[in-house]
Amino acid sequence: MQARGRYWEDFKVGEALVSGRRTVDGGDVSRFAGLTGDFNPLHTDAEFAKTTPFGARVAHGILTLAVSNGQQNLGGWFEGTTLALLGLDRVRFTTPVKFGDTVHTEMTVKACRESSKPDRGVVTFDVTVKNQHGEAVCTYEESVLMRKRPTGKGVTA
């Protein structure tokens, strides 16, 4: 199978990658609550949520993180070339995602380093998830173990 994603060598420090957009709605929150068992009333009880500083139900922070991961994979950058997600660091949920908000993920390559194994390397990204107003709703640092380009294979357009 030919990998469609980018190899370790294809990422350059300072490069920005921007995903497509996705609108988060009540169905997403209900399905996420059912999948995870997180039925916190902030997310699932409209009457309770009215009494919170947000004034209405909001999406789970972890749902926002999961949507961001999905957006990255839909971007195709990692398809067939990722070996492992090594870590998510400094995760912060800075603005609530309200029902009907449309989010996208912006990633900036922070570092590329060799691995101890010759066929792979690590790419570290600064990641920001933004809503339709351009406000950051989630930020984090992500490290991914990537395949290196097979020997003798050049970059193809």
Sequence and secondary structure as in RCSB ss.txt:
>XXXX:A:sequence
MQARGRYWEDFKVGEALVSGRRTVDGGDVSRFAGLTGDFNPLHTDAEFAKTTPFGARVAHGILTLAVSNGQQNLG
GWFEGTTLALLGLDRVRFTTPVKFGDTVHTEMTVKACRESSKPDRGVVTFDVTVKNQHGEAVCTYEESVLMRKRP
TGKGVTA
>XXXX:A:secstr
    S  GGG  TT EEE   EE  HHHHHHHHHHH    HHHH HHHHHTSTTSS B  HHHHHHHHHHHHHHT
TTTTTTEEEEEEEEEEEE S  BTT EEEEEEEEEEEEE SSTTEEEEEEEEEEE TTS EEEEEEEEEEEE   
TT     
